[in-house]
Amino acid sequence: MSSTISAQTSQSAKVADNGRTPRAGKRDVWLVFWIVPAFYTAFGVIFFALARVMPPPRPDVTTDQMVHFFHAHGLTIKIGFGVLVLIVGGAGVANGIVVYHMKRMTVGSVMAYAYLGSMSIGALPGCLLVAFCFLTAVYRPGRDRQVLALLYDLGLLSYVGSLGCFTTAYFAFAVAILYDRNNIFPKWLAYVSVWQIVTEVLAVPVFVSKAGPFAWNGSIAFWMGTVIFGFWLSCVIVFLMKANERQPVDEPPLD
C-alpha cells in the first residue's frame, strides 16, 4: 500500500514539476483542439486530390483548356468542394482555439479579436470564392466558354491573391506573441508569422503575371507561400497542444 501511494505521489510531483495538468481536466478544449488537425487534413485532401487547385492549374492557357479542365474534373470538384462547404466551419474552430489562447496572453483581448475578425473575413476570398466559382462552372457544363474562363480566373485569382485580411491577422498574432509575458507561444513563432506577411505581399503580382515565379502557380507567389504556411500551421498546432497541456485546470474562465 505504501509503495503504491509513494508511486502516485512521485507521479503527481513529476506532473507538477513539468508544469502540466491532466488532459481530462479540459475536455472541451481538447475536443476543439483535435478538430483543427482533422479539418486541415480534410482541407488538404479536398484541395490537392479532389478540386485540383493545389497546385493551381496554369494561368497561361487558352479558353479551350480552361473549359477542358472543368469537364475533366467536374465530378471531383463537385465532391471536394461540396464537402468543403459542409465542413468549412472547422476553420472557425481553428481560429477560435487560437483566439482562446491569445486571450490568455498579457496583451489583453484586442489582438485576439483582430486576429479573429481578420481570419473570418479572409475565409471568403481565400477559400469559399474559389469553391463557389468552380461549383458554378461544373453545375451547368454547357455554359458559354467565356463564362467558364471568367470563373476559372476569378476563382484562382481570389484563392492565391487574397491579401490584406490575412496580413492583418498575422500581424496581430505576431504582436501578441512578442508582447506576451505568459509565454503561451514561443517568440520565434512571431517571426515566422511575419514571413507569412511577406508571402502575402509577394502574391500581389499574380494579378498581372500569367507565367513565371509571380504567376498564381509560380515558385514565389504560390509555392514559397504554401511552404511557409505549412510550416507555420504545423508549429501553431504543436504549440496549441502544449498550451493546452500547460493551462491550469483551475484557471478562471475567460471573459
C-alpha positions in Angstrom: 0.0 0.0 0.0 2.7 2.5 1.0 4.6 1.8 -2.2 1.5 2.4 -4.3 0.9 5.8 -2.5 4.6 6.7 -3.0 4.4 5.9 -6.7 1.3 8.0 -7.1 2.9 10.9 -5.1 6.0 10.7 -7.3 3.9 10.8 -10.4 2.0 13.8 -9.2 5.2 15.6 -8.4 6.5 14.8 -11.8 3.4 16.3 -13.4 3.7 19.4 -11.1 7.4 19.8 -12.0 6.7 19.7 -15.7 4.0 22.4 -15.2 1.4 20.2 -16.9 -2.1 19.2 -15.9 -4.1 16.1 -17.0 -5.8 16.4 -20.3 -9.0 15.1 -18.8 -9.4 18.4 -16.9 -10.0 20.4 -20.1 -12.0 18.0 -22.2 -13.9 20.8 -24.1 -10.6 22.5 -25.1 -9.1 19.2 -26.2 -12.2 18.4 -28.2 -11.9 21.7 -30.0 -8.2 21.2 -30.5 -8.5 17.8 -32.2 -10.9 19.3 -34.7 -8.1 21.5 -36.0 -5.7 18.9 -37.5 -8.8 16.8 -38.7 -10.1 19.9 -40.6 -6.8 20.8 -42.2 -6.2 17.2 -43.2 -9.6 17.1 -44.9 -8.8 20.6 -46.4 -5.6 19.2 -48.0 -7.3 16.2 -49.4 -10.1 18.4 -51.0 -7.7 21.0 -52.5 -5.0 18.6 -53.6 -6.7 15.4 -54.6 -10.3 16.4 -55.5 -10.7 20.0 -56.5 -7.2 20.1 -58.2 -6.5 23.7 -57.2 -3.3 22.7 -55.3 -1.1 23.1 -57.2 -3.2 25.6 -59.2 -3.8 24.9 -62.8 -1.8 27.1 -65.2 -2.9 30.7 -65.9 -1.2 30.9 -69.3 -3.7 28.6 -71.1 -6.4 29.0 -73.7 -10.1 29.3 -73.2 -10.5 25.7 -74.6 -8.0 24.4 -72.0 -9.9 26.1 -69.2 -13.1 24.6 -70.3 -11.4 21.2 -70.6 -10.2 21.5 -67.0 -13.8 21.8 -65.7 -15.0 19.0 -67.9 -12.2 16.7 -66.9 -12.5 17.3 -63.2 -16.2 18.1 -62.9 -17.1 15.2 -60.7 -14.3 15.5 -58.2 -14.8 19.3 -58.0 -18.4 18.7 -57.0 -17.5 16.1 -54.4 -14.5 18.0 -53.0 -16.0 21.5 -52.8 -19.4 20.1 -51.8 -17.7 18.5 -48.7 -15.8 21.8 -48.1 -19.0 23.8 -47.9 -20.2 21.2 -45.4 -17.1 21.3 -43.1 -15.8 24.9 -43.6 -16.9 25.8 -40.1 -13.8 23.9 -39.0 -11.9 27.0 -40.0 -13.8 28.9 -37.4 -13.0 26.3 -34.8 -9.3 26.5 -35.7 -9.4 30.3 -35.4 -11.4 30.1 -32.2 -8.9 28.0 -30.2 -6.0 30.3 -31.3 -8.0 33.2 -30.1 -8.8 31.3 -26.8 -5.1 31.1 -26.0 -4.3 34.6 -27.3 -6.8 35.9 -24.7 -4.7 34.2 -22.1 -1.7 36.4 -23.1 -0.8 39.5 -21.1 -1.6 41.8 -24.1 -5.3 41.7 -23.5 -8.1 40.8 -25.9 -7.6 43.4 -28.7 -5.1 41.4 -30.7 -7.2 38.3 -30.3 -10.3 40.0 -31.7 -8.2 41.5 -34.5 -7.0 38.0 -35.4 -10.4 36.5 -35.3 -12.1 39.2 -37.3 -9.3 39.2 -40.0 -9.4 35.4 -40.4 -13.1 35.4 -40.6 -13.1 37.9 -43.4 -10.3 36.0 -45.1 -12.4 32.8 -45.4 -14.5 34.3 -48.3 -11.8 35.3 -50.8 -9.2 32.8 -49.6 -11.4 29.7 -49.5 -15.1 30.0 -50.4 -15.0 32.1 -53.5 -12.9 29.6 -55.5 -15.2 26.8 -54.3 -18.3 28.6 -55.5 -16.7 29.7 -58.8 -15.7 26.1 -59.6 -19.0 24.6 -58.4 -20.9 27.1 -60.6 -18.7 26.2 -63.5 -19.4 22.5 -63.3 -23.1 22.9 -62.3 -24.1 23.5 -65.9 -21.4 22.1 -68.2 -22.9 23.7 -71.3 -22.2 27.3 -70.2 -20.7 29.7 -72.5 -16.9 29.2 -72.8 -16.1 32.8 -71.9 -18.2 32.5 -68.7 -16.3 29.3 -67.7 -13.0 31.2 -68.4 -14.2 34.0 -66.2 -15.0 31.6 -63.3 -11.6 29.9 -63.8 -9.7 33.2 -63.5 -11.9 34.7 -60.7 -11.6 31.6 -58.5 -7.9 31.2 -58.8 -7.0 34.9 -58.6 -9.0 35.1 -55.4 -7.6 31.9 -53.9 -3.9 32.8 -54.4 -4.1 36.6 -54.4 -6.1 37.2 -51.2 -4.1 39.7 -49.3 -5.0 42.3 -46.7 -7.2 40.3 -44.3 -4.7 37.6 -43.7 -1.8 40.1 -43.4 -3.7 41.8 -40.6 -4.3 38.5 -38.8 -0.6 37.5 -38.9 0.4 41.0 -37.7 -1.9 40.8 -34.7 -0.7 37.3 -33.9 3.0 38.3 -34.1 2.5 41.4 -32.0 0.6 39.4 -29.3 3.3 36.8 -29.1 6.1 39.4 -28.9 4.4 41.4 -26.1 3.1 38.4 -24.1 4.8 37.6 -20.8 2.9 34.3 -20.2 4.9 32.5 -23.0 1.8 30.9 -24.5 3.7 30.7 -27.8 7.4 30.9 -28.4 8.8 34.2 -29.5 10.3 32.8 -32.7 6.8 31.9 -34.0 6.1 35.7 -34.2 8.9 36.0 -36.8 7.5 33.1 -38.8 4.2 34.9 -38.8 6.0 38.0 -40.1 7.2 35.8 -43.0 3.6 35.0 -43.6 3.0 38.7 -44.2 5.9 38.8 -46.6 4.5 36.0 -48.7 1.1 37.7 -48.9 2.8 40.8 -50.2 4.7 38.7 -52.8 1.4 37.4 -54.1 0.4 40.8 -55.4 1.9 40.2 -58.9 -0.5 37.3 -59.6 -3.0 39.9 -60.8 -0.6 40.9 -63.7 1.6 37.9 -64.2 0.4 35.0 -66.3 3.7 33.0 -66.2 6.9 32.8 -64.2 7.6 32.9 -60.4 5.0 35.6 -59.7 2.1 33.9 -61.5 -0.6 32.3 -59.4 1.2 28.9 -59.8 4.7 30.3 -59.6 7.6 29.4 -57.3 7.4 32.7 -55.3 3.7 33.7 -55.4 2.4 30.2 -54.7 5.0 27.7 -53.6 7.0 29.8 -51.2 3.9 31.0 -49.5 2.5 27.4 -49.3 5.7 26.0 -47.8 5.9 28.8 -45.2 2.2 28.5 -44.4 2.5 24.7 -44.0 5.4 25.2 -41.6 3.6 27.9 -39.7 0.4 25.9 -39.3 2.3 22.8 -38.1 4.0 25.0 -35.5 0.7 26.5 -34.4 -0.9 23.1 -34.0 2.0 21.8 -31.9 2.1 24.8 -29.6 -1.6 24.8 -29.2 -1.2 21.3 -27.9 1.5 22.5 -25.5 -0.6 25.5 -24.4 -3.5 23.1 -23.6 -1.2 20.9 -21.5 0.3 23.8 -19.6 -3.0 25.5 -18.8 -4.0 25.1 -15.1 -7.3 23.2 -14.7 -8.5 25.8 -12.1 -7.7 28.8 -14.3 -10.8 31.1 -14.3 -13.0 31.1 -17.4 -12.1 33.8 -19.9 -14.3 36.9 -20.3 
